[in-house]
């Protein structure tokens, strides 16, 4: 009887196995799609000796520092479970020339392998793509590094982001929201390199939040809220960005809405209705995308549809594009075009961690430059053609560019005597007690060349030479109070400039600082050119920006506090002085002196 029961049980098990075996294949076929990849590598010298302790930095396409690791005792490093993106990898080690590799594409479900050879003259990087499960291209020595030997495991444990397990292990637990980070600024208002692009109002409180949806889409939401400094009425701006984890994975859409009330001193001459304070309303929808046309050719393009409502409604369409040919270390040629509003989507937010959200806040704070001419509203429009070339030589980067700008409805800041012009010609500035004057239309051309040198891990210096168009006045005294006379006196002039710039981190305090000074002839009005091919913007006068980390109170919150300060055009240079017929003084200003600061909470 016992033997019969055992035989029956064995037969039943065999029948169940035969029945369920055909079902295994379709269940395996619906395995979740791999939505992240990995980047591994090995660092050696010219003789093939592994280099331990090399610093490996990972930057995203915005050149934001995403992660930093050190190589282990066999020269190995690993960035695991990173979003599909085009990255830049930089390897630094004392006594060797740094190795740099741009356009390293991390693909879903694949592990990219970098073979890095450091040399005192020329370092090289070789890129290999490895699908999951493919190991023949890996050497036996590299396989040994990834084994879970007791001598290797402690080294890998102390490296941030290192996990040598199956890349698919973490993907099966993908949540709706991941990689969430944000920033909150109180009474900040600093705008970084975008301050010269348009009027910026310090509304008091700004915030930005970025998160990943299902690991495949990126969502950002930012806002700037508070009270108008001169109107005392609630004012706000909001911006939402949605798209793939990188521009190469699909387009990105940005929606921006702003509303600010002008100062009460505008008066009923401009107000709609009886004594109502007019509001400047702005809504913009922009589209951006990036295409890799070849191994060394990429195209970034997009457009924005903008609506400005102030006394009347004005609608504008602004396309922009940038074509890059080549790699930075071997030399890259860039051709860029923008029309209308500043193409902030093509501007680089910087290399400091956390500045991508700050870039969003800076873009949000840029209100359209609106002016009045004979009572009619005009918005400043800029058409820019630009050609630039950039090449890296180890720690040194050399760049040069030529541009041509056509500006219509030029909005210049004016500090004028009371009652000089009527409210049909002067519009109160959004963030100061000055006014905005419509200088008409002008064209200008210019070129610039710059050299940037990394002197240490936390110190970067540069020198730039520029030659560009400016606005000068034929006479210093006005005969009448007619605004058309002032416009007719302004003419184009060419001026040379030399700008020195230093960026770094103080070794003891950890202060992030950026300082620059421009030597030029300041008897003219020189509008700032926002370059689409250069990394930095050449601004007049003395400029200082600082971010000071503040030690947090343990247990109260997770994140970091930073005190921010911005001193722009501190010496008040680049003002064009004029005199009225009765001897009173007025100033035309392009980049006003500003001292701003605040407190930032980054999480």
Buried (B, 14 or more C-beta within 10 A) or exposed (E): EEEEEEEEEEEEEEEEEEEEEEEEEEEEEEEEEBBBBBBBBBBBBBEEEBBBEBBBBBBBBBBBBBBBBBBBEBBBBBBBBBBBBBBBBBBBBEEBBBBBBBBBBBBBBBBBBBBBBBEEEEBEBEBEBBEBEEEEEBEEBBEEBBEEEEEBEEBBEEBEBBBBEEBBEBBEEBEEEEEEBBBBBBBBBBBBBBBBBBBBBBBBBBBBBBBBBEBBBBBBBBBBBBBBBBBEBEBBBBBBBBBBBBBBBEBBBBEBBBBBBBBBEBBEEBBEEEEEBBBBBBBBBBBBBBEBEEEBEBBBBBBBBBBBBBBEEBEBEBBBBBBBBBBBBEEBBBBBBBBBBBBBBBBBBBBBBBBBBBBBBBBBBBBBBBBBBEEEBBBBBBBBBBBBBBBBEBBEBBBBBBBBBBBBBBBBBBBBEEEBBEBBBBBBBBBBEBBBBBBBEBEBBBBBBBBBBBEEEEBBBBEBBBBBBBBBBEEEEBEEBEBEEBBEBBEEBEBEBEBEBBBBBEEEEEBBBBBBBBEBEBBBBBBBBBBBBBBBBBBBBBBBBBBBBEEEEEEEEEBBBBBBBBBBBBEBBBBBEBEBEEEEEBBBBBBBBBEBBBBBBBE
